[in-house]
Amino acid sequence: MVTARAYPNIALIKYWGKRDDELILPVAPSLSLTLDAYPTTTTVTLGGERDSFQLNGAAAGEVATGRVERFLDLVRDLAGSSEHANVISHNEAPTAAGLASSASGFAALALAASRAYGLDLDPRALSRLARRGSGSATRSIISDVAMWHAGTDDATSYAEGVDAPELAMVIVTVDAAQKAVSSREAMRLTARTSPFFDAWITSTEDYLAQMLTACAAGDFTKIGELTEAHALRMHGVIASTEPPIRYLLPQSVEIFDAVADLRTRGLEAYSTADAGPNVAVLVQPADAERLAAELAEIVGAGKVRAVGSGQGAHLLSGPAPAGE
Ligand code: PMV
């Protein structure tokens, strides 16, 4: 029995679009901040007649269970095992509301399951494995700021840490309901129908290069400007699909505007949003509580949470790897 924990990450340079659906190879590199809140904690126990998956205290539905079973098949292939597994997960974030529970979920599962099956994978191999569950999970294996190399095959598409200044975020929950179109489906639609998809890829590569320079220089202003602009580009290319998809709600846009207004009043912060209406506002740690208080004035204190940068996937209990 092995228990592992992982946290969601919020991309500053977004992943949107796959060049290979089966291997989950992205069309472009991306970069994210792993958070220190909303963890997924997962326990894997081998044995039983078939795989089972319990999420937040109840048996998970067919679709989620199928995804977990297919993921366990990959781990079994690596380990040369045919044993079934019992997976029990707890998510502290609202599932599928754009708070990246699939990232923390598959990162925790990759670590717990690989250890339960007797594998001792290094961070690169773990991040490649997590990638097969959900693209963004690739980055949740890594602490703090992580870059996911797009790569050209399974071996070259993985995440690693990037040196960057200390960053914080204020998460604004606009709507905790399940999103209408999954990111998987919406990415496919974007690649197939958006006339701007090629430009999205080249602009992401360009922004990523600029972001790495800004991180190395410790230039928070540049990091923030790139973050906000890239998020708007992603939502722009998503809005250009046929039929169009829009994840942001009026209140999401209101938060973007409020943050821009706070900048003019000397509180430096920048907004981003994933495939959902919730907004994550990037800020320097010293300003996080002040920003949270300002945003709570707009949406209510219960919907605002200041978070810091967090640890990559780690074990809470289980067998020590061979040699330790
Ligand atoms: O990992 P997925 O398939 O849920 O994709 C997530 C994509 C975004 O969250 C919108 C962007 C990102 O880079 O995390």
Residues whose N, C-alpha, C, O or C-beta is under 5 A from the ligand:
A	BS01	PMV	A11 I13 K14 Y15 S30 S102 S134 G135 S136 A137 S183 R184 D274 A275
